[in-house]
């Protein structure tokens, strides 16, 4: 009997396919009603998981149809009973008239100026904002930077908890026209019973269920697909927890306020690849929903719906990796005339532009810029595994803790540098006696004094 090498978590914290038993165990350990199974090959495991998802969707569709039939029957009965008594009091059509309410508050479109999140005064856009410009390539992680910064293991821990291992490891080509047409045509229809996405692959219109969209991206279709409220309490608490109790709201928060470098790098990756249409400076509820899954393993938010909402919004065009994965999933051939996009990595140069490291940092000498809630900033050389660890009880640090750690580290470095071979040329002075000079063996006293002061040897 072949030993299993790949595991499928059917019911757990983050359902999906895992190549490592420890990753699988973390998803099912102490999870009530868990279900998982091992398979000898990844191909078989992915096939079984795909069939399981298809069966789940069939059962869900069947249950929804039954529920819809019952609800419709109740609604029709209630409407009939209501209008049977009410319509006698009105002439035909009067019941459907609606009085218009007036308000003194100007509409958003009529506002002449407004404040942006960075407090700069900008002119409004009266027409709906459209996609514009050339498509931008999604970013890939830079493993050399992650390794030299000492955050590679923590970064992939976050990736695995968020169920993004398949997506992050996919560095396939991205293409100009494919990405532009896909993103500009993307629409998300979040109906209550069967959310769908619609888009174009070149000139081919496609409508796809949200579950299938998630499967194509390698993301588990779990959690609620409802729109996230403004400043939800759980995400606001998470933001304050990873920024050292930054009191700003989510909309005005910045990714650079995150204190632990692995968490901050993961947030920049989300903002430049998966949610690539997002401002890479500001942090949003979408970022925090991904961070919530990555840090806690809990899945209250449907990550696929967040990606779909971001793609359906307007602004600069990102999403090359997503478009390429969908192209492969639908087995549509690539246009031979399409132009590849230049790959982008979150390397040392990119992290300088994000103020992640100092401007004089090099790949062999990385100096991290840590920002505190009071606005003070401290430069810390990386790696610092003892200081920056995502498995610590708190995901932020006080200035006092950081300074104490750096003092202890400096003391040990100084102590280690003093651990050298001692010099044998030194003078010892004792009280009430003349001083004596210790001479290194093998050398005459003339090495220490002028030879002319010494008489000839007898």
C-alpha positions as CSV (number, residue, x, y, z in Angstrom):
1,X,0.0,0.0,0.0
2,X,1.4,3.4,-1.1
3,X,2.1,5.9,1.7
4,X,0.1,9.1,1.2
5,X,2.1,12.1,0.0
6,X,-0.7,14.6,-0.5
7,X,-3.6,15.3,1.8
8,X,-7.1,16.7,1.1
9,X,-8.8,18.6,3.9
10,X,-12.6,18.3,3.1
11,X,-13.7,19.9,6.3
12,X,-11.3,22.0,8.4
13,X,-10.1,25.6,9.0
14,X,-9.0,26.0,5.4
15,X,-10.2,23.2,3.1
16,X,-7.9,22.4,0.2
17,X,-5.0,20.2,-1.0
18,X,-1.8,20.1,1.1
19,X,1.6,18.5,0.3
20,X,2.7,18.4,3.9
21,X,1.1,16.5,6.8
22,X,1.9,19.2,9.3
23,X,0.0,21.8,7.2
24,X,-2.9,19.3,6.9
25,X,-2.9,18.6,10.7
26,X,-3.0,22.4,11.5
27,X,-6.3,22.6,9.5
28,X,-8.1,19.7,11.2
29,X,-6.6,19.6,14.8
30,X,-9.3,20.4,17.3
31,X,-11.7,21.3,14.5
32,X,-15.1,19.8,15.3
33,X,-16.4,17.6,12.5
34,X,-13.2,17.6,10.5
35,X,-12.7,15.4,7.5
36,X,-9.5,14.7,5.6
37,X,-7.8,11.9,3.6
38,X,-4.3,11.1,2.2
39,X,-3.6,10.2,-1.4
40,X,-0.4,8.7,-3.0
41,X,-0.3,11.4,-5.7
42,X,-1.2,15.1,-6.0
43,X,-3.1,14.4,-9.2
44,X,-5.4,12.0,-7.5
45,X,-5.9,14.3,-4.5
46,X,-6.8,17.3,-6.7
47,X,-9.2,15.1,-8.7
48,X,-10.9,13.9,-5.6
49,X,-11.1,17.4,-4.2
50,X,-12.6,18.7,-7.4
51,X,-15.3,16.0,-7.4
52,X,-16.0,16.8,-3.8
53,X,-16.5,20.5,-4.6
54,X,-18.7,19.6,-7.5
55,X,-20.9,17.4,-5.3
56,X,-21.1,20.1,-2.6
57,X,-22.3,22.6,-5.2
58,X,-24.9,20.2,-6.5
59,X,-26.2,19.6,-2.9
60,X,-26.1,23.3,-2.3
61,X,-28.1,24.0,-5.5
62,X,-30.6,21.4,-4.6
63,X,-31.2,22.8,-1.1
64,X,-31.4,26.3,-2.5
65,X,-34.1,25.4,-5.0
66,X,-36.1,23.8,-2.2
67,X,-35.7,26.8,0.0
68,X,-36.6,29.2,-2.8
69,X,-39.8,27.3,-3.6
70,X,-40.9,27.4,0.0
71,X,-40.0,31.1,0.4
72,X,-41.9,32.0,-2.8
73,X,-44.9,30.1,-1.7
74,X,-44.9,32.0,1.6
75,X,-44.4,35.3,-0.1
76,X,-47.2,34.8,-2.6
77,X,-49.6,33.7,0.2
78,X,-48.8,36.7,2.4
79,X,-49.1,39.2,-0.5
80,X,-52.4,37.7,-1.5
81,X,-53.8,38.0,2.1
82,X,-52.4,41.5,2.5
83,X,-53.7,43.0,-0.8
84,X,-57.0,41.2,-0.4
85,X,-57.8,43.5,2.6
86,X,-55.8,46.6,1.6
87,X,-56.6,47.1,-2.1
88,X,-60.2,47.9,-1.3
89,X,-59.2,51.2,0.2
90,X,-57.3,52.5,-2.9
91,X,-58.0,53.2,-6.5
92,X,-55.9,51.4,-9.0
93,X,-52.3,52.5,-8.9
94,X,-52.5,54.7,-5.8
95,X,-50.8,52.2,-3.6
96,X,-47.7,52.3,-5.7
97,X,-47.1,56.0,-5.7
98,X,-44.0,57.1,-3.7
99,X,-43.6,60.5,-2.2
100,X,-40.2,62.1,-3.0
101,X,-38.2,63.2,0.1
102,X,-36.1,66.3,0.0
103,X,-32.8,66.7,1.8
104,X,-30.6,69.6,2.4
105,X,-27.4,67.5,2.0
106,X,-25.8,67.8,-1.4
107,X,-25.2,64.7,-3.4
108,X,-21.7,63.3,-3.9
109,X,-21.7,64.1,-7.5
110,X,-22.6,67.8,-6.9
111,X,-19.7,68.3,-4.4
112,X,-17.1,70.6,-5.9
113,X,-14.1,69.4,-3.8
114,X,-13.5,66.8,-1.2
115,X,-10.6,65.7,1.0
116,X,-8.7,62.6,0.1
117,X,-7.4,60.1,2.6
118,X,-4.0,61.8,2.6
119,X,-5.7,65.2,3.2
120,X,-4.7,66.6,-0.2
121,X,-7.5,68.7,-1.8
122,X,-8.4,67.1,-5.2
123,X,-10.9,67.9,-7.8
124,X,-13.9,65.5,-8.1
125,X,-14.6,63.3,-11.1
126,X,-18.1,63.8,-12.2
127,X,-18.2,61.0,-14.7
128,X,-17.8,57.4,-13.5
129,X,-14.2,56.5,-13.2
130,X,-13.0,54.2,-16.0
131,X,-10.1,51.8,-16.3
132,X,-7.2,53.6,-17.9
133,X,-3.7,53.1,-19.1
134,X,-1.6,50.0,-19.9
135,X,-2.0,46.9,-17.8
136,X,0.5,46.3,-15.0
137,X,2.1,43.0,-14.2
138,X,1.3,41.4,-10.9
139,X,4.3,41.1,-8.4
140,X,6.0,37.9,-7.3
141,X,7.8,37.4,-4.0
142,X,11.6,37.8,-4.1
143,X,13.0,34.7,-2.3
144,X,16.5,36.1,-2.0
145,X,15.2,39.2,-0.2
146,X,13.0,37.1,2.1
147,X,15.9,34.8,2.9
148,X,18.4,37.5,3.6
149,X,15.8,39.4,5.7
150,X,15.2,36.2,7.7
151,X,11.4,36.3,7.1
152,X,11.1,33.5,4.4
153,X,9.6,30.9,6.8
154,X,7.2,33.4,8.4
155,X,6.0,34.6,5.0
156,X,5.2,31.1,3.8
157,X,3.5,30.3,7.1
158,X,1.1,33.2,6.3
159,X,0.7,32.1,2.7
160,X,-0.2,28.5,3.8
161,X,-2.7,29.7,6.4
162,X,-4.4,31.9,3.9
163,X,-4.7,29.0,1.4
164,X,-2.6,30.8,-1.2
165,X,0.3,28.3,-1.6
166,X,-0.8,27.3,-5.1
167,X,-1.3,30.9,-6.2
168,X,1.9,32.2,-4.8
169,X,4.0,29.5,-6.4
170,X,2.5,30.2,-9.8
171,X,4.8,32.5,-11.7
172,X,3.4,31.9,-15.2
173,X,3.6,34.5,-17.9
174,X,1.3,37.6,-18.0
175,X,0.1,39.2,-21.2
176,X,-0.8,42.7,-22.2
177,X,-4.1,42.3,-24.2
178,X,-5.3,39.3,-22.1
179,X,-5.0,41.2,-18.9
180,X,-6.4,44.5,-20.2
181,X,-9.5,42.9,-21.8
182,X,-10.1,40.6,-18.8
183,X,-9.9,43.3,-16.2
184,X,-11.8,46.0,-18.1
185,X,-14.7,43.6,-18.8
186,X,-14.8,42.0,-15.3
187,X,-18.2,42.1,-13.5
188,X,-19.2,40.6,-10.1
189,X,-22.8,39.7,-9.6
190,X,-23.2,38.8,-5.9
191,X,-26.7,37.3,-5.9
192,X,-27.8,35.8,-2.7
193,X,-28.0,32.2,-3.8
194,X,-25.5,31.9,-6.7
195,X,-22.8,34.6,-7.0
196,X,-21.2,34.8,-10.5
197,X,-18.5,36.6,-12.3
198,X,-18.5,37.7,-15.9
199,X,-15.6,38.8,-18.1
200,X,-14.0,38.4,-21.5
201,X,-11.0,36.3,-22.6
202,X,-9.9,38.2,-25.7
203,X,-13.2,38.3,-27.6
204,X,-14.9,35.4,-25.8
205,X,-17.5,36.4,-23.2
206,X,-17.5,34.1,-20.1
207,X,-19.9,33.8,-17.1
208,X,-18.6,31.7,-14.3
209,X,-19.9,30.8,-10.8
210,X,-17.9,32.3,-8.0
211,X,-17.0,28.8,-6.7
212,X,-15.5,27.8,-10.0
213,X,-13.6,31.2,-10.1
214,X,-12.1,30.3,-6.7
215,X,-11.2,26.8,-7.9
216,X,-9.4,28.3,-10.9
217,X,-7.3,30.5,-8.6
218,X,-6.6,27.8,-6.1
219,X,-8.5,29.6,-3.3
220,X,-11.0,27.8,-0.9
221,X,-14.6,29.1,-1.5
222,X,-15.4,29.5,2.2
223,X,-16.7,32.5,4.2
224,X,-19.4,35.1,3.6
225,X,-19.4,36.9,0.3
226,X,-21.3,39.9,1.6
227,X,-19.7,43.3,1.3
228,X,-17.5,44.2,4.3
229,X,-19.0,47.0,6.4
230,X,-17.1,50.2,6.9
231,X,-14.6,49.8,9.8
232,X,-15.7,46.3,11.0
233,X,-14.8,45.8,14.6
234,X,-12.8,42.6,14.2
235,X,-10.7,44.0,11.4
236,X,-10.2,47.3,13.1
237,X,-8.9,45.4,16.2
238,X,-6.6,43.4,14.0
239,X,-5.2,46.6,12.4
240,X,-4.5,48.1,15.9
241,X,-2.9,44.8,17.0
242,X,-0.4,44.7,14.1
243,X,0.4,48.4,14.2
244,X,1.1,48.9,17.9
245,X,-2.4,50.4,18.6
246,X,-2.5,52.9,15.7
247,X,-5.7,54.9,16.3
248,X,-6.4,55.8,12.7
249,X,-9.4,54.2,10.9
250,X,-8.8,51.5,8.3
251,X,-9.3,53.8,5.4
252,X,-6.6,56.2,6.6
253,X,-4.2,53.4,7.8
254,X,-1.0,52.6,5.9
255,X,0.6,49.3,5.2
256,X,4.0,50.8,6.4
257,X,2.5,51.1,9.9
258,X,2.5,47.3,10.3
259,X,5.4,46.5,12.6
260,X,6.5,42.9,12.0
261,X,8.3,42.7,8.6
262,X,6.9,39.3,7.5
263,X,3.3,40.6,8.0
264,X,4.1,43.9,6.3
265,X,5.7,42.1,3.3
266,X,2.7,39.8,3.0
267,X,0.4,42.8,3.0
268,X,2.4,44.4,0.2
269,X,2.3,41.2,-1.8
270,X,-1.5,41.1,-1.4
271,X,-1.7,44.7,-2.5
272,X,0.5,44.3,-5.6
273,X,-0.6,40.9,-6.8
274,X,-3.9,39.4,-5.6
275,X,-5.6,42.8,-4.9
276,X,-3.5,44.5,-7.5
277,X,-5.9,47.3,-8.2
278,X,-5.5,48.5,-4.7
279,X,-3.5,51.6,-3.6
280,X,-0.2,50.0,-2.4
281,X,0.2,52.6,0.3
282,X,-3.2,52.6,2.0
283,X,-4.4,49.6,3.9
284,X,-8.0,48.5,3.5
285,X,-10.6,46.1,4.9
286,X,-9.7,43.8,1.9
287,X,-6.0,43.6,3.0
288,X,-7.0,43.0,6.6
289,X,-9.5,40.2,5.6
290,X,-6.6,38.3,4.0
291,X,-4.3,39.1,7.0
292,X,-7.0,37.9,9.4
293,X,-7.0,34.4,7.7
294,X,-3.2,34.3,7.5
295,X,-2.7,35.2,11.2
296,X,-5.6,33.4,12.8
297,X,-6.6,30.6,10.4
298,X,-10.2,31.7,10.7
299,X,-12.2,32.3,7.5
300,X,-15.1,34.6,8.1
301,X,-14.6,36.4,4.8
302,X,-14.9,34.9,1.3
303,X,-11.5,35.7,-0.2
304,X,-12.6,34.9,-3.7
305,X,-15.4,37.5,-3.5
306,X,-12.9,40.1,-2.3
307,X,-10.8,39.5,-5.4
308,X,-13.9,39.7,-7.6
309,X,-14.9,43.0,-6.0
310,X,-11.5,44.4,-6.5
311,X,-11.3,43.3,-10.1
312,X,-14.8,44.8,-10.8
313,X,-13.8,48.2,-9.5
314,X,-12.3,51.0,-11.6
315,X,-8.8,52.3,-11.7
316,X,-5.3,51.2,-12.9
317,X,-5.3,47.8,-14.5
318,X,-3.7,44.8,-12.6
319,X,-4.6,41.1,-12.5
320,X,-2.2,39.5,-15.0
321,X,-1.7,36.3,-13.0
322,X,-5.4,35.9,-12.4
323,X,-6.2,36.3,-16.1
324,X,-3.5,33.8,-17.1
325,X,-4.8,31.2,-14.6
326,X,-8.4,31.7,-15.9
327,X,-7.1,31.3,-19.5
328,X,-5.5,27.9,-18.5
329,X,-8.5,26.8,-16.5
330,X,-10.9,27.4,-19.5
331,X,-8.4,25.7,-21.9
332,X,-8.4,28.7,-24.3
333,X,-5.3,29.1,-26.4
334,X,-3.1,32.1,-25.9
335,X,-3.1,34.7,-28.7
336,X,0.2,34.3,-30.5
337,X,0.4,38.1,-31.1
338,X,-0.1,39.0,-27.4
339,X,2.8,40.8,-25.8
340,X,4.2,39.4,-22.5
341,X,4.3,41.8,-19.6
342,X,7.7,42.3,-17.9
343,X,7.7,40.3,-14.6
344,X,7.9,42.3,-11.3
345,X,9.3,41.2,-8.0
346,X,9.1,42.6,-4.5
347,X,12.9,42.8,-4.3
348,X,15.2,45.2,-2.5
349,X,14.5,48.0,-5.0
350,X,10.7,47.6,-4.7
351,X,10.9,47.5,-0.9
352,X,12.9,50.8,-0.9
353,X,10.1,52.4,-2.8
354,X,7.6,51.2,-0.2
355,X,9.8,52.6,2.6
356,X,10.2,49.0,3.9
357,X,14.0,49.4,4.2
358,X,16.4,52.3,4.2
359,X,17.6,53.8,0.9
360,X,21.2,52.7,1.5
361,X,20.2,49.0,2.2
362,X,21.7,46.3,0.0
363,X,20.7,42.7,-0.5
364,X,23.5,41.7,1.9
365,X,22.9,44.5,4.4
366,X,19.1,45.0,4.9
367,X,18.1,47.7,7.4
368,X,14.4,47.6,8.2
369,X,12.3,50.8,8.9
370,X,10.0,50.2,11.9
371,X,7.3,52.8,12.5
372,X,5.6,53.3,15.8
373,X,2.2,54.7,16.5
374,X,3.6,58.0,17.8
375,X,5.2,58.6,14.4
376,X,8.8,57.8,15.5
377,X,10.8,55.5,13.3
378,X,13.6,53.1,14.2
379,X,16.1,51.5,11.8
380,X,16.8,47.8,12.6
381,X,19.2,45.5,10.8
382,X,17.7,42.3,9.5
383,X,17.5,39.4,10.2
384,X,16.1,39.6,13.8
385,X,14.4,36.2,14.3
386,X,14.4,36.6,18.1
387,X,12.5,39.9,17.8
388,X,10.3,39.6,14.8
389,X,8.3,36.3,15.0
390,X,4.7,36.0,13.9
391,X,4.0,33.2,16.4
392,X,4.7,35.6,19.3
393,X,1.7,36.5,21.6
394,X,1.6,40.0,20.2
395,X,2.0,41.0,16.6
396,X,3.4,44.4,17.5
397,X,6.2,45.7,19.8
398,X,6.6,48.7,22.0
399,X,9.6,51.1,21.5
400,X,11.0,50.1,24.9
401,X,11.0,46.4,24.0
402,X,12.8,47.0,20.7
403,X,15.4,49.3,22.3
404,X,16.0,46.8,25.1
405,X,16.5,44.0,22.6
406,X,18.9,46.1,20.5
407,X,20.9,47.0,23.6
408,X,21.3,43.4,24.6
409,X,22.2,42.5,21.1
410,X,24.8,45.3,20.9
411,X,26.3,44.1,24.3
412,X,26.7,40.5,23.0
413,X,28.3,41.7,19.8
414,X,30.7,43.9,21.7
415,X,31.5,41.1,24.1
416,X,32.1,38.7,21.2
417,X,34.4,41.2,19.5
418,X,36.5,41.5,22.7
419,X,37.1,37.7,22.7
420,X,40.5,38.0,21.0
421,X,44.0,36.8,21.9
422,X,45.3,39.1,24.7
423,X,48.5,41.2,24.3
424,X,51.5,40.3,26.4
425,X,53.0,43.8,26.5
426,X,51.5,45.5,29.5
427,X,52.6,47.1,32.8
428,X,51.4,46.0,36.2
429,X,51.7,48.5,39.1
430,X,51.5,47.4,42.7
431,X,51.2,49.7,45.8
432,X,54.5,50.6,47.6
433,X,56.7,48.8,45.1
434,X,58.4,49.9,41.9
435,X,56.6,49.2,38.7
436,X,57.8,46.3,36.6
437,X,57.4,45.6,33.0
438,X,56.5,42.1,31.8
439,X,58.6,41.2,28.8
440,X,57.4,38.8,26.1
441,X,59.5,35.6,26.2
442,X,62.3,35.4,23.7
443,X,63.0,39.1,23.6
444,X,65.8,41.0,25.3
445,X,65.3,44.0,27.5
446,X,66.8,46.2,24.8
447,X,63.5,45.7,22.9
448,X,61.9,47.9,25.6
449,X,64.7,50.4,26.4
450,X,67.5,52.3,24.6
451,X,70.4,49.9,24.3
452,X,72.9,52.7,25.0
453,X,71.7,52.8,28.7
454,X,73.0,49.2,29.3
455,X,76.5,48.3,30.1
456,X,78.5,45.5,28.4
457,X,77.9,41.9,29.4
458,X,80.5,40.5,31.8
